[in-house]
């Protein structure tokens, strides 16, 4: 069982993704903002982060970029999630994201991404 942090400003998206992760046998916690993300990361190290690009107080890309500068977070896979187009995907990849899922996310796409990132 992996611990997965789900970051999205839409509570329904967090609910859906945590339900999917539950079905797949993983533990998850949700964050609605960049601030909540950093608060959670202060006391937990997830095995993977599902990170929305657009958040109310910061960009998921900025969070990803900052995490990649910190040795304690450099090895945590980050899967960016967004409804945005390819330029955002490229920017997320340059920031250090390991993978990208386009919204709406279905169970099979999520499962495939988890496998690509070492979460079985």
N, CA, C and O atoms as a GROMACS GRO file, in nm:
protein
  480
    1UNK      N    1   0.084  -0.118   0.000
    1UNK     CA    2   0.000   0.000   0.000
    1UNK      C    3   0.089   0.125   0.000
    1UNK      O    4   0.178   0.139   0.084
    2UNK      N    5   0.063   0.213  -0.094
    2UNK     CA    6   0.138   0.338  -0.104
    2UNK      C    7   0.059   0.451  -0.040
    2UNK      O    8  -0.064   0.448  -0.033
    3UNK      N    9   0.133   0.551   0.007
    3UNK     CA   10   0.073   0.674   0.059
    3UNK      C   11   0.082   0.777  -0.052
    3UNK      O   12   0.190   0.807  -0.102
    4UNK      N   13  -0.033   0.832  -0.090
    4UNK     CA   14  -0.038   0.925  -0.202
    4UNK      C   15  -0.105   1.055  -0.160
    4UNK      O   16  -0.213   1.055  -0.100
    5UNK      N   17  -0.040   1.165  -0.192
    5UNK     CA   18  -0.094   1.298  -0.165
    5UNK      C   19  -0.164   1.345  -0.292
    5UNK      O   20  -0.105   1.348  -0.400
    6UNK      N   21  -0.292   1.383  -0.279
    6UNK     CA   22  -0.372   1.432  -0.391
    6UNK      C   23  -0.393   1.582  -0.369
    6UNK      O   24  -0.454   1.622  -0.269
    7UNK      N   25  -0.343   1.663  -0.462
    7UNK     CA   26  -0.354   1.808  -0.449
    7UNK      C   27  -0.438   1.863  -0.564
    7UNK      O   28  -0.399   1.852  -0.681
    8UNK      N   29  -0.552   1.921  -0.531
    8UNK     CA   30  -0.640   1.980  -0.632
    8UNK      C   31  -0.730   2.080  -0.561
    8UNK      O   32  -0.768   2.060  -0.445
    9UNK      N   33  -0.766   2.188  -0.630
    9UNK     CA   34  -0.852   2.289  -0.567
    9UNK      C   35  -0.999   2.254  -0.575
    9UNK      O   36  -1.083   2.326  -0.522
   10UNK      N   37  -1.033   2.143  -0.641
   10UNK     CA   38  -1.171   2.098  -0.650
   10UNK      C   39  -1.194   1.979  -0.556
   10UNK      O   40  -1.139   1.872  -0.578
   11UNK      N   41  -1.273   1.997  -0.450
   11UNK     CA   42  -1.298   1.888  -0.357
   11UNK      C   43  -1.353   1.761  -0.424
   11UNK      O   44  -1.321   1.650  -0.382
   12UNK      N   45  -1.436   1.778  -0.528
   12UNK     CA   46  -1.491   1.660  -0.596
   12UNK      C   47  -1.382   1.580  -0.667
   12UNK      O   48  -1.389   1.458  -0.673
   13UNK      N   49  -1.282   1.649  -0.721
   13UNK     CA   50  -1.170   1.579  -0.785
   13UNK      C   51  -1.091   1.502  -0.681
   13UNK      O   52  -1.051   1.387  -0.704
   14UNK      N   53  -1.067   1.564  -0.567
   14UNK     CA   54  -0.996   1.493  -0.459
   14UNK      C   55  -1.077   1.372  -0.416
   14UNK      O   56  -1.022   1.263  -0.399
   15UNK      N   57  -1.207   1.389  -0.398
   15UNK     CA   58  -1.294   1.277  -0.357
   15UNK      C   59  -1.288   1.162  -0.457
   15UNK      O   60  -1.277   1.046  -0.419
   16UNK      N   61  -1.295   1.196  -0.587
   16UNK     CA   62  -1.291   1.093  -0.690
   16UNK      C   63  -1.157   1.020  -0.691
   16UNK      O   64  -1.153   0.897  -0.695
   17UNK      N   65  -1.048   1.095  -0.687
   17UNK     CA   66  -0.916   1.033  -0.692
   17UNK      C   67  -0.888   0.950  -0.566
   17UNK      O   68  -0.829   0.843  -0.575
   18UNK      N   69  -0.929   0.999  -0.450
   18UNK     CA   70  -0.907   0.921  -0.328
   18UNK      C   71  -0.992   0.794  -0.330
   18UNK      O   72  -0.950   0.691  -0.278
   19UNK      N   73  -1.112   0.801  -0.389
   19UNK     CA   74  -1.195   0.680  -0.403
   19UNK      C   75  -1.127   0.579  -0.495
   19UNK      O   76  -1.124   0.460  -0.465
   20UNK      N   77  -1.072   0.626  -0.607
   20UNK     CA   78  -0.998   0.538  -0.698
   20UNK      C   79  -0.879   0.475  -0.627
   20UNK      O   80  -0.856   0.354  -0.637
   21UNK      N   81  -0.804   0.558  -0.556
   21UNK     CA   82  -0.685   0.508  -0.486
   21UNK      C   83  -0.722   0.406  -0.379
   21UNK      O   84  -0.652   0.308  -0.359
   22UNK      N   85  -0.833   0.430  -0.312
   22UNK     CA   86  -0.886   0.337  -0.213
   22UNK      C   87  -0.917   0.202  -0.279
   22UNK      O   88  -0.881   0.096  -0.226
   23UNK      N   89  -0.983   0.206  -0.395
   23UNK     CA   90  -1.014   0.083  -0.469
   23UNK      C   91  -0.887   0.006  -0.507
   23UNK      O   92  -0.886  -0.117  -0.510
   24UNK      N   93  -0.780   0.081  -0.534
   24UNK     CA   94  -0.654   0.019  -0.572
   24UNK      C   95  -0.569  -0.022  -0.452
   24UNK      O   96  -0.459  -0.076  -0.467
   25UNK      N   97  -0.622   0.002  -0.332
   25UNK     CA   98  -0.554  -0.042  -0.210
   25UNK      C   99  -0.451   0.054  -0.155
   25UNK      O  100  -0.363   0.013  -0.079
   26UNK      N  101  -0.461   0.181  -0.191
   26UNK     CA  102  -0.364   0.280  -0.144
   26UNK      C  103  -0.427   0.375  -0.042
   26UNK      O  104  -0.549   0.393  -0.039
   27UNK      N  105  -0.342   0.433   0.038
   27UNK     CA  106  -0.384   0.533   0.136
   27UNK      C  107  -0.362   0.670   0.074
   27UNK      O  108  -0.261   0.692   0.007
   28UNK      N  109  -0.455   0.763   0.095
   28UNK     CA  110  -0.437   0.895   0.037
   28UNK      C  111  -0.483   1.003   0.132
   28UNK      O  112  -0.563   0.981   0.223
   29UNK      N  113  -0.430   1.121   0.108
   29UNK     CA  114  -0.471   1.240   0.181
   29UNK      C  115  -0.483   1.351   0.077
   29UNK      O  116  -0.408   1.354  -0.020
   30UNK      N  117  -0.578   1.442   0.099
   30UNK     CA  118  -0.601   1.549   0.003
   30UNK      C  119  -0.560   1.684   0.055
   30UNK      O  120  -0.564   1.711   0.175
   31UNK      N  121  -0.521   1.771  -0.038
   31UNK     CA  122  -0.488   1.910  -0.008
   31UNK      C  123  -0.554   1.998  -0.115
   31UNK      O  124  -0.552   1.965  -0.233
   32UNK      N  125  -0.612   2.110  -0.072
   32UNK     CA  126  -0.685   2.199  -0.162
   32UNK      C  127  -0.604   2.319  -0.210
   32UNK      O  128  -0.651   2.397  -0.293
   33UNK      N  129  -0.482   2.334  -0.159
   33UNK     CA  130  -0.402   2.451  -0.193
   33UNK      C  131  -0.254   2.419  -0.178
   33UNK      O  132  -0.216   2.314  -0.126
   34UNK      N  133  -0.171   2.511  -0.224
   34UNK     CA  134  -0.027   2.496  -0.205
   34UNK      C  135   0.010   2.499  -0.058
   34UNK      O  136   0.094   2.423  -0.013
   35UNK      N  137  -0.054   2.589   0.015
   35UNK     CA  138  -0.026   2.598   0.160
   35UNK      C  139  -0.057   2.466   0.231
   35UNK      O  140   0.023   2.419   0.311
   36UNK      N  141  -0.174   2.408   0.202
   36UNK     CA  142  -0.208   2.279   0.264
   36UNK      C  143  -0.109   2.170   0.223
   36UNK      O  144  -0.076   2.082   0.302
   37UNK      N  145  -0.063   2.177   0.099
   37UNK     CA  146   0.034   2.080   0.050
   37UNK      C  147   0.160   2.085   0.136
   37UNK      O  148   0.207   1.982   0.184
   38UNK      N  149   0.215   2.204   0.154
   38UNK     CA  150   0.338   2.218   0.233
   38UNK      C  151   0.313   2.181   0.380
   38UNK      O  152   0.402   2.125   0.444
   39UNK      N  153   0.194   2.212   0.433
   39UNK     CA  154   0.162   2.173   0.571
   39UNK      C  155   0.165   2.020   0.585
   39UNK      O  156   0.219   1.968   0.683
   40UNK      N  157   0.108   1.950   0.489
   40UNK     CA  158   0.107   1.803   0.493
   40UNK      C  159   0.249   1.748   0.476
   40UNK      O  160   0.289   1.655   0.546
   41UNK      N  161   0.324   1.806   0.383
   41UNK     CA  162   0.460   1.758   0.357
   41UNK      C  163   0.553   1.782   0.476
   41UNK      O  164   0.658   1.718   0.486
   42UNK      N  165   0.515   1.873   0.564
   42UNK     CA  166   0.598   1.900   0.682
   42UNK      C  167   0.600   1.781   0.777
   42UNK      O  168   0.696   1.765   0.854
   43UNK      N  169   0.496   1.696   0.774
   43UNK     CA  170   0.493   1.583   0.866
   43UNK      C  171   0.473   1.448   0.799
   43UNK      O  172   0.471   1.345   0.868
   44UNK      N  173   0.458   1.444   0.667
   44UNK     CA  174   0.440   1.317   0.595
   44UNK      C  175   0.524   1.318   0.468
   44UNK      O  176   0.540   1.422   0.403
   45UNK      N  177   0.578   1.203   0.434
   45UNK     CA  178   0.645   1.188   0.305
   45UNK      C  179   0.567   1.085   0.225
   45UNK      O  180   0.577   0.965   0.251
   46UNK      N  181   0.489   1.132   0.126
   46UNK     CA  182   0.413   1.038   0.045
   46UNK      C  183   0.503   0.961  -0.050
   46UNK      O  184   0.616   1.001  -0.077
   47UNK      N  185   0.451   0.850  -0.100
   47UNK     CA  186   0.523   0.771  -0.199
   47UNK      C  187   0.506   0.829  -0.339
   47UNK      O  188   0.585   0.801  -0.428
   48UNK      N  189   0.401   0.911  -0.357
   48UNK     CA  190   0.372   0.973  -0.486
   48UNK      C  191   0.279   1.091  -0.461
   48UNK      O  192   0.201   1.092  -0.366
   49UNK      N  193   0.288   1.192  -0.548
   49UNK     CA  194   0.201   1.309  -0.538
   49UNK      C  195   0.126   1.327  -0.670
   49UNK      O  196   0.188   1.332  -0.776
   50UNK      N  197  -0.006   1.338  -0.662
   50UNK     CA  198  -0.089   1.378  -0.775
   50UNK      C  199  -0.112   1.527  -0.756
   50UNK      O  200  -0.177   1.567  -0.658
   51UNK      N  201  -0.061   1.610  -0.846
   51UNK     CA  202  -0.055   1.754  -0.823
   51UNK      C  203  -0.119   1.832  -0.938
   51UNK      O  204  -0.071   1.828  -1.051
   52UNK      N  205  -0.227   1.902  -0.907
   52UNK     CA  206  -0.295   1.985  -1.006
   52UNK      C  207  -0.205   2.103  -1.043
   52UNK      O  208  -0.134   2.157  -0.958
   53UNK      N  209  -0.208   2.141  -1.169
   53UNK     CA  210  -0.127   2.255  -1.214
   53UNK      C  211  -0.181   2.387  -1.161
   53UNK      O  212  -0.104   2.474  -1.120
   54UNK      N  213  -0.313   2.403  -1.162
   54UNK     CA  214  -0.374   2.530  -1.121
   54UNK      C  215  -0.432   2.520  -0.980
   54UNK      O  216  -0.527   2.446  -0.956
   55UNK      N  217  -0.372   2.595  -0.887
   55UNK     CA  218  -0.419   2.600  -0.749
   55UNK      C  219  -0.452   2.744  -0.714
   55UNK      O  220  -0.402   2.836  -0.780
   56UNK      N  221  -0.534   2.767  -0.612
   56UNK     CA  222  -0.577   2.905  -0.582
   56UNK      C  223  -0.466   2.997  -0.534
   56UNK      O  224  -0.472   3.118  -0.556
   57UNK      N  225  -0.364   2.942  -0.467
   57UNK     CA  226  -0.262   3.027  -0.408
   57UNK      C  227  -0.125   3.015  -0.472
   57UNK      O  228  -0.034   3.092  -0.439
   58UNK      N  229  -0.108   2.921  -0.563
   58UNK     CA  230   0.020   2.902  -0.631
   58UNK      C  231   0.000   2.809  -0.749
   58UNK      O  232  -0.111   2.761  -0.773
   59UNK      N  233   0.104   2.784  -0.820
   59UNK     CA  234   0.099   2.691  -0.932
   59UNK      C  235   0.156   2.556  -0.888
   59UNK      O  236   0.255   2.551  -0.815
   60UNK      N  237   0.093   2.449  -0.932
   60UNK     CA  238   0.148   2.317  -0.905
   60UNK      C  239   0.287   2.302  -0.965
   60UNK      O  240   0.371   2.230  -0.912
   61UNK      N  241   0.310   2.371  -1.076
   61UNK     CA  242   0.443   2.368  -1.138
   61UNK      C  243   0.546   2.431  -1.045
   61UNK      O  244   0.657   2.380  -1.033
   62UNK      N  245   0.509   2.540  -0.979
   62UNK     CA  246   0.601   2.603  -0.882
   62UNK      C  247   0.629   2.510  -0.764
   62UNK      O  248   0.742   2.503  -0.716
   63UNK      N  249   0.526   2.440  -0.716
   63UNK     CA  250   0.547   2.344  -0.607
   63UNK      C  251   0.641   2.234  -0.653
   63UNK      O  252   0.734   2.198  -0.580
   64UNK      N  253   0.618   2.181  -0.771
   64UNK     CA  254   0.703   2.076  -0.826
   64UNK      C  255   0.848   2.124  -0.836
   64UNK      O  256   0.941   2.055  -0.793
   65UNK      N  257   0.867   2.241  -0.893
   65UNK     CA  258   1.001   2.298  -0.910
   65UNK      C  259   1.071   2.313  -0.775
   65UNK      O  260   1.188   2.279  -0.761
   66UNK      N  261   0.998   2.364  -0.676
   66UNK     CA  262   1.057   2.382  -0.543
   66UNK      C  263   1.091   2.248  -0.478
   66UNK      O  264   1.196   2.234  -0.415
   67UNK      N  265   1.001   2.150  -0.493
   67UNK     CA  266   1.028   2.018  -0.435
   67UNK      C  267   1.155   1.957  -0.493
   67UNK      O  268   1.230   1.891  -0.421
   68UNK      N  269   1.179   1.978  -0.620
   68UNK     CA  270   1.296   1.918  -0.686
   68UNK      C  271   1.427   1.981  -0.639
   68UNK      O  272   1.534   1.925  -0.665
   69UNK      N  273   1.421   2.096  -0.572
   69UNK     CA  274   1.542   2.158  -0.518
   69UNK      C  275   1.576   2.107  -0.379
   69UNK      O  276   1.683   2.137  -0.327
   70UNK      N  277   1.486   2.031  -0.318
   70UNK     CA  278   1.505   1.983  -0.181
   70UNK      C  279   1.538   1.834  -0.184
   70UNK      O  280   1.460   1.754  -0.237
   71UNK      N  281   1.652   1.795  -0.129
   71UNK     CA  282   1.694   1.655  -0.134
   71UNK      C  283   1.591   1.556  -0.079
   71UNK      O  284   1.579   1.445  -0.130
   72UNK      N  285   1.516   1.595   0.023
   72UNK     CA  286   1.419   1.503   0.084
   72UNK      C  287   1.300   1.474  -0.007
   72UNK      O  288   1.226   1.378   0.017
   73UNK      N  289   1.279   1.556  -0.110
   73UNK     CA  290   1.166   1.538  -0.200
   73UNK      C  291   1.208   1.503  -0.342
   73UNK      O  292   1.122   1.476  -0.427
   74UNK      N  293   1.336   1.502  -0.369
   74UNK     CA  294   1.385   1.483  -0.507
   74UNK      C  295   1.344   1.350  -0.568
   74UNK      O  296   1.328   1.339  -0.689
   75UNK      N  297   1.325   1.247  -0.484
   75UNK     CA  298   1.295   1.114  -0.537
   75UNK      C  299   1.145   1.079  -0.535
   75UNK      O  300   1.108   0.970  -0.578
   76UNK      N  301   1.061   1.169  -0.487
   76UNK     CA  302   0.917   1.141  -0.481
   76UNK      C  303   0.856   1.166  -0.620
   76UNK      O  304   0.865   1.278  -0.671
   77UNK      N  305   0.794   1.064  -0.681
   77UNK     CA  306   0.732   1.085  -0.811
   77UNK      C  307   0.616   1.187  -0.801
   77UNK      O  308   0.534   1.182  -0.710
   78UNK      N  309   0.613   1.278  -0.898
   78UNK     CA  310   0.508   1.378  -0.906
   78UNK      C  311   0.436   1.361  -1.039
   78UNK      O  312   0.496   1.369  -1.146
   79UNK      N  313   0.305   1.336  -1.030
   79UNK     CA  314   0.221   1.324  -1.148
   79UNK      C  315   0.134   1.449  -1.153
   79UNK      O  316   0.048   1.469  -1.067
   80UNK      N  317   0.156   1.531  -1.253
   80UNK     CA  318   0.077   1.652  -1.269
   80UNK      C  319  -0.059   1.614  -1.327
   80UNK      O  320  -0.069   1.526  -1.413
   81UNK      N  321  -0.163   1.681  -1.278
   81UNK     CA  322  -0.298   1.658  -1.330
   81UNK      C  323  -0.356   1.793  -1.372
   81UNK      O  324  -0.346   1.892  -1.300
   82UNK      N  325  -0.417   1.794  -1.491
   82UNK     CA  326  -0.473   1.919  -1.539
   82UNK      C  327  -0.557   1.895  -1.664
   82UNK      O  328  -0.544   1.793  -1.731
   83UNK      N  329  -0.643   1.990  -1.692
   83UNK     CA  330  -0.720   1.989  -1.815
   83UNK      C  331  -0.650   2.072  -1.921
   83UNK      O  332  -0.700   2.088  -2.032
   84UNK      N  333  -0.533   2.126  -1.887
   84UNK     CA  334  -0.464   2.217  -1.978
   84UNK      C  335  -0.391   2.146  -2.090
   84UNK      O  336  -0.376   2.024  -2.091
   85UNK      N  337  -0.348   2.225  -2.184
   85UNK     CA  338  -0.291   2.177  -2.310
   85UNK      C  339  -0.141   2.146  -2.301
   85UNK      O  340  -0.077   2.171  -2.199
   86UNK      N  341  -0.085   2.092  -2.410
   86UNK     CA  342   0.055   2.050  -2.414
   86UNK      C  343   0.160   2.151  -2.367
   86UNK      O  344   0.258   2.108  -2.305
   87UNK      N  345   0.146   2.283  -2.392
   87UNK     CA  346   0.250   2.372  -2.338
   87UNK      C  347   0.266   2.360  -2.186
   87UNK      O  348   0.377   2.370  -2.134
   88UNK      N  349   0.156   2.339  -2.115
   88UNK     CA  350   0.162   2.323  -1.970
   88UNK      C  351   0.230   2.191  -1.934
   88UNK      O  352   0.302   2.183  -1.834
   89UNK      N  353   0.208   2.089  -2.014
   89UNK     CA  354   0.271   1.959  -1.990
   89UNK      C  355   0.421   1.973  -2.001
   89UNK      O  356   0.496   1.922  -1.918
   90UNK      N  357   0.466   2.043  -2.105
   90UNK     CA  358   0.610   2.063  -2.124
   90UNK      C  359   0.670   2.141  -2.007
   90UNK      O  360   0.778   2.107  -1.958
   91UNK      N  361   0.601   2.246  -1.963
   91UNK     CA  362   0.651   2.325  -1.850
   91UNK      C  363   0.658   2.240  -1.723
   91UNK      O  364   0.753   2.251  -1.645
   92UNK      N  365   0.558   2.155  -1.701
   92UNK     CA  366   0.556   2.065  -1.585
   92UNK      C  367   0.672   1.966  -1.592
   92UNK      O  368   0.737   1.939  -1.490
   93UNK      N  369   0.699   1.913  -1.709
   93UNK     CA  370   0.810   1.819  -1.727
   93UNK      C  371   0.943   1.889  -1.698
   93UNK      O  372   1.030   1.833  -1.631
   94UNK      N  373   0.958   2.010  -1.747
   94UNK     CA  374   1.081   2.086  -1.722
   94UNK      C  375   1.098   2.117  -1.574
   94UNK      O  376   1.211   2.129  -1.525
   95UNK      N  377   0.988   2.130  -1.503
   95UNK     CA  378   0.993   2.158  -1.359
   95UNK      C  379   1.028   2.033  -1.277
   95UNK      O  380   1.061   2.043  -1.159
   96UNK      N  381   1.022   1.916  -1.341
   96UNK     CA  382   1.060   1.793  -1.271
   96UNK      C  383   0.949   1.692  -1.253
   96UNK      O  384   0.968   1.592  -1.183
   97UNK      N  385   0.833   1.715  -1.315
   97UNK     CA  386   0.723   1.618  -1.303
   97UNK      C  387   0.761   1.488  -1.373
   97UNK      O  388   0.828   1.489  -1.477
   98UNK      N  389   0.719   1.377  -1.315
   98UNK     CA  390   0.748   1.245  -1.370
   98UNK      C  391   0.646   1.201  -1.474
   98UNK      O  392   0.677   1.122  -1.562
   99UNK      N  393   0.524   1.251  -1.462
   99UNK     CA  394   0.416   1.204  -1.548
   99UNK      C  395   0.308   1.311  -1.550
   99UNK      O  396   0.312   1.408  -1.474
  100UNK      N  397   0.209   1.291  -1.638
  100UNK     CA  398   0.100   1.386  -1.654
  100UNK      C  399  -0.028   1.310  -1.684
  100UNK      O  400  -0.030   1.218  -1.766
  101UNK      N  401  -0.135   1.348  -1.616
  101UNK     CA  402  -0.267   1.292  -1.644
  101UNK      C  403  -0.361   1.405  -1.680
  101UNK      O  404  -0.371   1.505  -1.608
  102UNK      N  405  -0.429   1.389  -1.792
  102UNK     CA  406  -0.525   1.490  -1.837
  102UNK      C  407  -0.662   1.461  -1.775
  102UNK      O  408  -0.709   1.348  -1.773
  103UNK      N  409  -0.724   1.567  -1.725
  103UNK     CA  410  -0.859   1.555  -1.670
  103UNK      C  411  -0.959   1.547  -1.783
  103UNK      O  412  -0.935   1.607  -1.888
  104UNK      N  413  -1.067   1.478  -1.768
  104UNK     CA  414  -1.103   1.397  -1.652
  104UNK      C  415  -1.021   1.268  -1.647
  104UNK      O  416  -0.992   1.207  -1.750
  105UNK      N  417  -0.986   1.229  -1.527
  105UNK     CA  418  -0.902   1.111  -1.505
  105UNK      C  419  -0.992   0.991  -1.479
  105UNK      O  420  -1.085   0.997  -1.398
  106UNK      N  421  -0.963   0.881  -1.548
  106UNK     CA  422  -1.039   0.760  -1.521
  106UNK      C  423  -0.950   0.659  -1.446
  106UNK      O  424  -0.828   0.676  -1.438
  107UNK      N  425  -1.012   0.558  -1.393
  107UNK     CA  426  -0.941   0.461  -1.310
  107UNK      C  427  -0.827   0.393  -1.385
  107UNK      O  428  -0.719   0.374  -1.329
  108UNK      N  429  -0.849   0.356  -1.511
  108UNK     CA  430  -0.743   0.288  -1.587
  108UNK      C  431  -0.623   0.377  -1.612
  108UNK      O  432  -0.509   0.332  -1.602
  109UNK      N  433  -0.647   0.505  -1.646
  109UNK     CA  434  -0.535   0.598  -1.667
  109UNK      C  435  -0.456   0.619  -1.538
  109UNK      O  436  -0.333   0.624  -1.540
  110UNK      N  437  -0.527   0.630  -1.428
  110UNK     CA  438  -0.461   0.647  -1.299
  110UNK      C  439  -0.377   0.524  -1.266
  110UNK      O  440  -0.261   0.536  -1.225
  111UNK      N  441  -0.435   0.408  -1.285
  111UNK     CA  442  -0.365   0.282  -1.257
  111UNK      C  443  -0.238   0.271  -1.342
  111UNK      O  444  -0.133   0.232  -1.291
  112UNK      N  445  -0.246   0.305  -1.470
  112UNK     CA  446  -0.130   0.300  -1.559
  112UNK      C  447  -0.022   0.397  -1.513
  112UNK      O  448   0.097   0.363  -1.514
  113UNK      N  449  -0.062   0.518  -1.474
  113UNK     CA  450   0.036   0.617  -1.427
  113UNK      C  451   0.105   0.571  -1.300
  113UNK      O  452   0.226   0.586  -1.285
  114UNK      N  453   0.028   0.514  -1.208
  114UNK     CA  454   0.088   0.463  -1.085
  114UNK      C  455   0.193   0.357  -1.117
  114UNK      O  456   0.302   0.359  -1.059
  115UNK      N  457   0.162   0.266  -1.207
  115UNK     CA  458   0.258   0.162  -1.246
  115UNK      C  459   0.382   0.222  -1.310
  115UNK      O  460   0.493   0.180  -1.279
  116UNK      N  461   0.364   0.321  -1.398
  116UNK     CA  462   0.479   0.386  -1.462
  116UNK      C  463   0.571   0.452  -1.358
  116UNK      O  464   0.690   0.470  -1.383
  117UNK      N  465   0.514   0.486  -1.243
  117UNK     CA  466   0.591   0.556  -1.139
  117UNK      C  467   0.624   0.467  -1.019
  117UNK      O  468   0.652   0.516  -0.910
  118UNK      N  469   0.621   0.336  -1.041
  118UNK     CA  470   0.668   0.242  -0.940
  118UNK      C  471   0.570   0.208  -0.830
  118UNK      O  472   0.608   0.150  -0.729
  119UNK      N  473   0.443   0.244  -0.848
  119UNK     CA  474   0.341   0.215  -0.749
  119UNK      C  475   0.250   0.106  -0.808
  119UNK      O  476   0.178   0.132  -0.905
  120UNK      N  477   0.254  -0.014  -0.751
  120UNK     CA  478   0.180  -0.125  -0.811
  120UNK      C  479   0.040  -0.143  -0.764
  120UNK      O  480  -0.029  -0.234  -0.809
   0.00000   0.00000   0.00000
